[in-house]
Amino acid sequence: MSQSLLRALDLLGELAAGPAGLDELASRAPVHKTTVMRLLHGLEEKGFVVRDGQQRYLLGPKLFELSSLALEQRDVRAVARPHLARLNELTGYTIHLAAFEGPDVTYIDKLESRQPVRMYSRIGLTAALHAAAVAKVLLADLPPSRREAIAASIDYVPLTERTIAGPEALLAELDRVAAQGWAIDDSEHEAFVHCIAAPIRDANGGVVAAASCSVPTVLLDREGLLGLLAPLLACTEAISRDLGWVPATRA
């Protein structure tokens, strides 16, 4: 790689910390001021840097354009897979990845449990919006008006005696999920299985997918299930960071 290219990249790295003038940048560079000025002019011509009213340089629109394109090219399933595999190895239980596909929440990846008792599910199946933990996580990130519209449209088929039975109860549950940052399926979808799920965010902070850990109740009680929350959150936060999410930006 050429020295000029490396030095130009170094200048972009400096500007990532905040706007700076020519003299300031030159004072930190290992080359003459005229070289720094020449590199900045080239970056400015291509839109990688711009100048403000005080003639300070700052990152330009071309850099943001390339950054957005790079993030768009990162498929959430491919990014999440190694993290989900480590969570599956750590827990030994079934791990799901789900996302919206049109109006439905669909399982887009699955790692099987190593336990003798397993749950029935497969990639491509849709999740019950009023029962599945992954669906609750995805719905909870929607604007209130959209939540209300979806809650009103659901056919509240009772899948178990614990299944949420109406829109008011679902909306209250989604408020809890949004506040705490994770969801639980307390044997609401299948009587013998319970599940916890957490959000995966993109660079803008929006929830683009949800990951979950599902366990038969005969293997782990509710307290034991909640004990899986910490590693699940660590997993989803790591995936989110790989997708460009910065927690401070979200805050």
N, C-alpha and C positions, 0 to 999 in steps of 0.2 A: 504494500500500500504506500502511495506517495506521501512524502513529508507534508506537502501542501494540504492534502486531504485530511491527514491526521490533525494538523494544526487547525483547520477549519472546523473539524468535529470538536476539538478542544474548546474553541470559541463558543460553539453552540452549547457545550456543557457548562461553560461559565455563565452564559445568558439564561440557562435554565434556573439559576439561583436568583435571577432578577435583572432588570435593566442595568446597563453600564455604558459609560462613555468610552471613547477611543483611548484616552489617556489611561483610564483605569484598566482597560483590557490589555493595553500594551505593557503596563507596569507588571502584569502577572504573566506575560508571555515570554518564552525563551528566545524570541526573535525581535528584530528591530520594529519600531513603530510603523514604518512604511509598509512592511510585510503584513502586519496586522490590518492596516487600512486597506491594502489590496485584497486580502481575504474577505474582509467585511463587505467591500464593494461587490465582490463576486457573489457572496451569499445574499446581499440585498437585491442584486439584479435578478436572482432566481426566486426571490420571495421567501427565503429561509429566515431572513431578519428584516426588520423595519426600524425606522427611527421615529422617536416621539418629538414633541415640541421642544424639548431640551437637548435635542441631538444625541440622546442616549439610544443605544441599540437594544432591541428586545426581539424575542422569537417571533417569526413571521407566519403568515397563513399557510404557506406551502408545507411547513413542518407539521402543522396541525392536520392538514389534508392527508399527508402520508401516514401520520399516526392513526387517523381514523380508518384509512384503508387497511392498514396492517391489522388493526383490531377486528375489523369486519371479516378478515380472512381467517381468523382463528375460530374454528368450529368448537362450540362449547363441549361437545361430546369428546373430541380428541384432546382438548385441554384438560377436561375433568378426569379422563380415564386413569392416568397413573395415580392421581390422588385417591380416587375411589378404590383402586386396587390395593393401595396401602391401608385404607380404612377397612376393607374387607379382610385383609390379612391380619390386621390388628384385632378385629372383633370376632371374626369367624361367622358373622351373620349376613343375611341378604342385604345388598346395597342396590338401591334404585336411583336412576337419574330421570327426571321428568321435566317437560316443558310444554308451553302452549303450542299446539298445532291447530291453527284456526280457533274455534271456540272451545276445543277440547284440551284437556291436560293429558298428555300421552307419555308413556314410559319410553324413553329413547335409549336407555342402556340398563343393564342389569348384571350384577356379579352374584353368583350363587353362594348360598350358605355352605359351610363345611359340616354343618350339623346333620344328623340323620333325619330330623324332622324339617321339612321344607314347605314353603308356601307356593301356591300356584300363581304365577304371573309370567309375563313374557314381554319382550320389546315389541312395541306397536299397539299394545292394549291401552285403552283409555282409563283414567282414574276417576272414580266417583267424586264429583265436585263437592258434595256435602259430607263426605266421609274420609277420603284419603288425606293423609298428612301433607303430601306433596302438593295436592290441589289447594289446601288451605294456605300454604305458604305463598303460592303464586297468586291466588285471589286477594290475599291480604295486602299485596303491594299495589293493587289497582286503585284508582281514584274512587272515593266513596260512591259517587253516582253510578259508576260502572259496577262496583260490588253489589249495589242495591238492585240494579237491573238483572244481573246474573242470578242473584239470590231469589228474585221473584220468578225467574224462568225455570228453575230446577223442579223436576218431579222427585219429591222426597220419598223415594222408595226405601222402606225400612230394611236394611241389610242385616242388622242385628238389633238386639234390644237397646243398644247404646247409640244407634245412628241418630244424627241430628234430624229433627222432624219438621222443621219449618224455617222460613226466611229470617225471622227475628232471632232465633237461636243461632243460625249460621252467621249472621252479621255480628252478633255479640262475640262469637268465637273468633271471627276474623279480626275484630278489634283487639282481642287478647293476643292473637298471633302477631299482629303488627307491633304491639307494644313490647312483647318479650323477645321477638326475633326468631321464633321457632314454633313448630306445631307438633301436636300429638294426635295420633289416631288410636284412641283408647278402646281397641276392639270394636270399632264402629263399622268397619268394612267387612271383616271376618271375625267371628266370635273367638277364634283360637289364636289370633295374631294381633299384636299391637306394634306401633311404629312411631318413630320420631323423624321429623324432617326439618331442614334448614335451607335458607335461601342462598343462591349463587348470583352475584351481581356483576354487571358489566362496568365499563369505564365511566358511564354516566350515573352509576349507583342504582340503576333499575334492576329488578329481579328478573333474570332471563331463564332461570332453571331452578330446580329444587333437588336436593339429594336427601335420601332417607335411609334409615336402618330399620329393617323389619325383623321381628323376632316372635316365634311362637310363644304363647303365654306359659306353656309347660316348661320352657327352658329358662325364662327370665320373668320375674314379676315386674310390676310397674316401677318400683324403686330401682331395680336393676336396669330397666330400660332407660330411665332418666340418667343413670350413670354413664350411658353412652353419649350423652349430649355434648360433653366437652370435646371428645375426639371428633364427633360429627361437625361441630362448629369450627374446629381447627381445620378440618378438611375443606369445608365449603368456603372458609375465608381464604385459604391458600389458592383454591381454584379462582375465586373472585380476583385476587391479586394478579394472578396470571392473565386474567381477562382485562386487566388495566384498572381495576377498582382500587382506590386509595381511601381508607376509612376516614381520614380527616376531611376529605372532599365531601363525603356523604354527610358528615356531621355539620 
